[in-house]
């Protein structure tokens, strides 16, 4: 009887009778996965998620416009970072005319100031367990789920998930799984499997590509003008002129930065571009190293120590108010700082070059983002030339680094910039492990030099309207309104603005050509594509002209004959109400606005830098005399930096897709 049963069983095996169907079939289901915290500079994965969700919300908004697919893709490529910024910092519910009820006037970065891997006290990227942990991760936490090509995911079934053969989760097959222990080893990766209990698994090989990106450069990289936390104003008024006074007018009431000396913030274009790369590539991660510093040049900043924008009052040797600049030490150059963190041994300096002994780097770089050149030829000085009144205080001109005319600026562009870039190119090649292949040969195309934008257009894309000369009615012109608090020292003149704009054009061409000479990738789209057109320092959204964010005038507690006229002093103290808005309740440093460039007035209302004495106490007399309160003027706003990051991404994306997917 038992033999007959075996015969029937064997025969049934060849009879084609169906066996029980497998719940998860590889032809219908596939394993999906993504890195949880893809921007490793953020310690909290939820803060990365905030930015990822903002980008997705912007994508949904664009999809509703029903553009043709090619037009849609091109539009998204040009506006992704800017769109996310609109979602995160708009006073209005995104893409509507409805004001938010719980708007945080400080901006999104204020919530993340202590959530990065940069240690502001040590001035190093050691806040996430040390350099070895940050630069050489051994794993990346991931999220796992199933997708299907038509069949319904069996939510009632229990799935077993394994990574490298180890069981890491048991959950409903319809759930996404993540958490402690659900991670891919790095750099080797592992096999991921999923199966219903007792059935054959679906298998996929998975590996994270962790990109190491270094940011270097000047104030147009660091985010100058956009502190992580801006200053706050109170009811008190400055003596006599009745302009707003900071709520806490001491060192503790100052704007805060990721790096105080460098005025480096989370709004910087390089930071935002690196973050956007991580958002767009779910199975990659970005390890970002940021050394950008306001005031940096090639020789004094990147290759050697610089003078910082923060100053200390120094009245010991002069009867007039004076300051002493804070300077870096011998090994304070950005390149040295980068090599010091990449190299396992202490760097050496030989014949002026920074070297890693034995080339013992923790890991190679994938990109160097670079914004530099403007300070080497006098960017701040040509701004001073264009705005200082004739005969203005010498100490003001000194703070700006003296003045440089448009002609002198052009001469420096011709005579100084080629040699400076050549020395930088050589130093980068000697010092950095920046290679695109296993042969380890330096690849200069991975150095991404970014252009400077056009800063002087109005909302129509035309040159900012300014007074033709000194006039009692200068304030009728938007460009002059944008610096009204400082109108006794500053004025905007059409002829000089025109000359400056011409030099921006020449600088763009010179940087493009020099980048090509050295094999660098030139990210010039922010200028070439006129991405700042209509968003210069005098631009206003006429349809929202009453919005405090669109006001060019600075708040004052006084009266004048015209709404645009500078406040008149009132010794009685009874000068009326704040105009054009209340600085206590209506100061919105990061609310969206037409202008993407910080004005001199904006600098006062956002950064409001003061000079302190040796004990850390604010010296108001010196601060006013040396013009420190305008630090950050004529730099991109947070929106401007987002647009610059989009311009950078337009040049980086083709290289990235080649790296990650092997095709353009």
Number of C-alpha atoms within 10 A of each C-alpha: 5 7 8 9 10 11 11 11 12 11 11 12 12 8 9 8 8 8 7 6 8 13 16 24 16 14 9 14 18 18 17 16 18 20 21 23 25 31 27 24 25 22 18 16 15 12 19 20 16 13 20 19 16 20 24 16 16 23 16 11 14 16 14 8 9 10 12 9 10 8 11 15 12 11 13 17 15 22 21 24 28 23 25 25 28 23 21 22 24 23 25 17 16 21 12 9 9 10 12 12 9 7 15 17 20 21 23 20 23 18 13 16 18 16 16 21 23 23 16 18 9 10 15 20 22 19 20 19 10 13 18 15 12 19 21 14 15 15 16 24 17 22 16 20 17 19 15 16 10 8 11 11 19 15 12 10 16 16 24 19 24 20 23 15 11 13 15 17 19 17 16 17 23 17 15 13 19 19 12 9 15 21 21 22 18 16 15 12 19 19 15 24 21 26 22 21 13 8 14 15 20 18 16 15 12 19 18 22 17 22 22 19 21 22 26 26 27 28 27 30 31 34 31 32 34 32 31 25 24 25 23 26 22 15 13 14 17 12 13 12 19 21 19 24 20 21 16 14 17 15 15 10 15 21 20 20 24 25 23 18 19 23 30 29 29 22 27 30 31 33 27 23 24 27 25 23 20 23 23 14 17 16 20 22 25 23 23 25 24 27 25 32 31 26 26 33 26 25 17 18 28 26 24 20 21 25 20 19 23 22 22 22 24 19 14 10 8 8 7 13 19 22 22 14 17 14 15 16 11 10 16 17 22 25 22 24 19 21 21 20 20 25 20 18 16 13 22 15 13 8 6 10 16 23 21 22 14 9 15 14 18 16 14 16 19 20 24 23 26 23 26 25 26 24 19 21 22 23 20 22 22 25 21 22 21 24 20 22 17 11 7 12 13 11 17 19 18 14 22 21 16 17 23 20 18 22 13 14 23 19 13 16 21 15 12 15 20 18 12 15 20 14 13 17 18 12 18 19 15 15 18 22 24 24 19 18 10 6 7 11 12 16 17 21 20 21 23 23 25 31 28 24 28 25 28 27 24 24 20 13 15 14 21 26 20 22 21 13 12 12 9 9 12 22 24 16 18 24 29 27 27 25 29 24 22 18 18 12 17 19 25 28 23 17 13 19 24 15 15 24 17 14 19 21 15 15 22 19 15 16 24 19 15 17 24 14 13 16 16 21 20 23 28 24 21 24 21 16 12 14 19 25 23 25 28 30 30 31 30 22 18 11 8 13 13 12 14 22 23 20 23 26 25 27 26 25 24 20 19 12 9 11 13 21 18 24 23 16 17 16 11 7 14 10 18 11 13 19 18 19 20 19 23 18 12 15 20 24 28 25 23 20 24 20 29 26 30 30 27 25 23 28 24 25 26 29 27 24 24 29 28 21 18 11 9 13 16 19 18 16 14 22 23 15 17 22 20 23 23 26 25 29 24 22 25 34 28 31 28 28 30 28 28 35 30 28 28 27 26 19 18 20 15 12 17 19 13 11 15 14 8 9 10 11
